[in-house]
Amino acid sequence: MRCGNTHKPDYFLAILRKIENFFLFSRQIVRTPDSRRKPRATRLGVIRSNHGKPPNFFKETIKIYSTMKDATSLQLEKEIKDAEDFLPILGTDYVEFYVGNAKQAAHHYQAAWGFQPVAYKGLETGSKDRVSYVLQQDKIRFVLTSPLQKDGAINEHINLHGDGVKVVALWVDDAKSAYEETIKRGAKSYLEPETIEDEQGKVVRSGIYTYGETVHMFIERKAYSGVFLPGFTAWNPDYRPEPAGLKYIDHTVGNVDWGQMNTWIEFYRDVLGFGQIISFDDKDISTEYSALMSKVMANGNARIKFPINEPAKGKKKSQIEEYIDFYNGPGVQHLALATDDIVKTVRELQSRGVEFLTIPTNYYEDLTERVGPIDEDVKDLEELGVLVDVDDEGYLLQLFTKPLAVRPTMFIEVIQRKGAKSFGKGTFKALFEAIEREQELRGTL
């Protein structure tokens, strides 16, 4: 059976309700020596009757299936009130990087970051112009692509930008509708809707441009059961380092040029139906030398969050200006990857060679006075350089890598949210000062 192709959730829901009713009305009966009939709980481990109440397993499963439109999509609750949300987005499907050497990049993300091999496309699968490696860690899926020919769009992208993000793919129910609705609202077309197929089913995809040469692909995969996409084969190397505890993409940050932030905020509002959830000006994000402005857009269910940064006036060159100079235009600055245990994850990543920014020890001197009580040991946070911020909902912990490639452009943030829904306003100064120290070493401040 192909998931989401012919069987709808109603079928599964009916079966689950029958099982639930069995546990609700049926209890195992045993004969006692005095011939009285006494009930006893069945010995089925976690699935057992509890005084006639159905097990939590079935309650939770029924709750999930009751909200499903098909076997690969969920009707998720709207969290961002300002979002028009005409385009249901279920999550980030994948992020594709154009890189100079996809094979070496794949090894890096396996060895250093704990990503697992999933799929491959190259000469062996009939691809003559590119090779791609697909890696995944929990819900985070990366595609690393390199050209196989001396000319072409991938080479041009790498020559101009260096290694960087080309595609932020969005998982949708209807890729054709997503394309038509966004084009109607003013999006520039990258790929008209197309259906690609193999023996595992079919995928419908389409795409539009966002800032710079970055692309949003719309991926509809409810009729597909293959490893990734048609044209890819399973990639099963012997080398499989353990995952590092990364769970999902919390947010994806874009850098745009002077005076362009509001243009792209309007794009996400008008073209994709997003809502604005927070705004920072140069008073919020500044040091003695540099500053930037930022606004954060999110879709209705808040699974997709896109902060957009632009430079602001300062005494010296900001990190955004440095990025624009070396990337030669707007693009994805960083991906924030979530973890449930930032101390454990960062310690593991550091042991594998991942380099993070260094935070001055005086940042931690009065940390709990500034943010209040936290679960973590401050000594561990100081050792690892983890930053902490607080809002009305709770607190968050975050840490940023040094640039991932030879150009000072893209990096990764590791983040753990403990209730907080903000983006680290209280950590900006310490973060910027750490980045400026790196810029000074590079001679680009």
Buried (B, 14 or more C-beta within 10 A) or exposed (E): EBBBBEEBBEEBBEEBBEBBEEBBEEBEEEEEEEEEEEEEEEEEEEEEBEEEEBBEBBEEBBEBBEEBBBBBBBEBEEBBEEBBBEBBBBBBBBBBBBBBEBEEBBBBBBEBBBBBBBBBBBEEEEBEEBBBBBBBBBEBBBBBBBBBEEEEEBBEBBEEBBBBBBBBBBBBBBBBBBBBBBBEBEBEEBBEBEEEBBEBBBBBBBBBBBBBBBBBBBBBBBBBBBBBBBBBBEBEEEEEEEBBBBBBBBBBBBBBBEEBBEEBBEBBBBBBBBBBBBEBEBEBBBBEBBBBBBBBBBBBBBBBBBBBBBBBEBEBBBBBBBBBBBBBBBBBBBBBBBBEEBBEBBBBBBEBEBEBBEBEEEBBEEBEEEBEEBEBEBEBBBBBBBBBBBBEEBBBBBBBBBBBBEBBBBBBBBBBBBEBBBBBBBBBBBBBBBBBEBBEEEEBB
